[in-house]
Amino acid sequence: MLMDYIWAFVIGGALCAVGQVLIDYTKLTPARILTAFVVAGVVLGAFGIYRPLIDFAGAGAAVPLTGFGNALAEGVKEAVDTKGLLGIFTGGLSAASAGIAAALFFGLIMGLCCKSKEK
C-alpha cells in the first residue's frame, strides 16, 4: 500500500518535472505545453502504452494532463466500438465528463469567492 503512494508520487512528480523543464528551458508557452501533454496522453493511450502506466502508478499517472488525454482516447475507442462513427464525436467527452464538470464547478466557485485584481 505504501509503495502505491510512493510510485504515484514519483510518476506524477516526473510528469510535472518534465513540464517544469519545458517551461524553464524552452520558449514554449504554457498553453502549448498543456496541449502537448494532452496530445501525448492521447497518442500514448491510442498505442496502449499509457494504460499500463496508470495501472502501475494510479493517480500519479491518471490525474496529470496526460491522463486526461488518455481518458479522451479510451472514451473514443470504447464509443466507436459501441456506437460506430458517432462515437468519435461523443466518446471523449463522455469519458472525461466528470473531470470537465469538476473543473467548471470549482472554477465557478473560485470565481465567486475571489476578487480579481486590476492591473
N, C-alpha and C positions, 0 to 999 in steps of 0.2 A: 504494500500500500504506500509506504513512504517513497519507494522508488518511482511509483507512478507520478507523484508530485514533483520529484526531482527531475524526471525526464520531461514532464510538461514544462517546468521552469527552464530547463536547458534548451529544449527545442524552440519554445516560444521566444526565449531570450535571443537565441541565434537568429531567428527570423527578424526580430526587431533590430538586432545589431546590424544585419545586412541593410536594412532601411536607413539606419543612422549613418552607416558608412557611405551610402549613396547620397545622403543629404550633405555630409561633411566634405566629401572628396570629388563630387561631380557637380555639374551645373544643372542637373535635373531639378525641376520644380517639384514640390511635394505632391502636386496633383498628378504629375507624370509618374512619380514613384508609386503612388497609390494605385494608379491604373495598371502599372507594370506588375504589381503584386497580385491584383485581382486576375489579370490575364495569365500570370504564371500559375495561379491556382487552377484556373480553367484548363490550361494546357496539361498540367501535371495530372489533374483529375481525369481528363479525357484519355490519357495514356495509361491510367490505372496505377500511377505512381504515388499519388497523394493519399489514397485510402489507407495503405499500409502505414504511412506516417501518422495518420490520425489514430489508427488502431494502437500504435506504439506510444505516441505522446499525448493522446487525448486532447484536452482543451488547449494544450500548448501548440497544437497544430490546427485545431478546428476554429479557434477564436480569431487569430490574426486575419488580415485581408486575404491571404492566400486560401484560408479555409472558406471564406465567403465565395471566392471564385470556384473552389471545388464544389461547394454546395450548389452553385448555379449549374455547373457541368453535370453533376449527378442528377439534379432535378430534370434537366433537359433529356438526358439519356432515359430516365425512367418514364417520363411523359411521352417520349417518342415511341417507346415500346408499348405503351398502353393506349395512347390516343392518336398515334400516327403523326403526320406532318404538323398538325395543330400543336402538338407537344413542344415543338421548337419555340413557339411563342409563349406558352403558358408554363412550361416546366420549371424554368429557372426561378421565376417569381414565386411560384407555389412553394418551391423547396426553401427559398430564402425569406419567405414572407414574415416569419417570426422575428428575424433579425432586423428586417427593414421596418416593421411596425415598432419594435423596441427603440430603434434609432430615432424614428419620428416622434414617438411619445416622449422619450427623455429629452430630446431636443426642444420640444414644446415646453416641457416643464422647466428646463433651464432658461428658456427664453422668457418665460413668465416670472421666474424668480430673480433673475439677474438683470441689472441695469446696464445698458450699453454705454460705452464711453464715447464722448465726442472727441474728434481729433483736432 
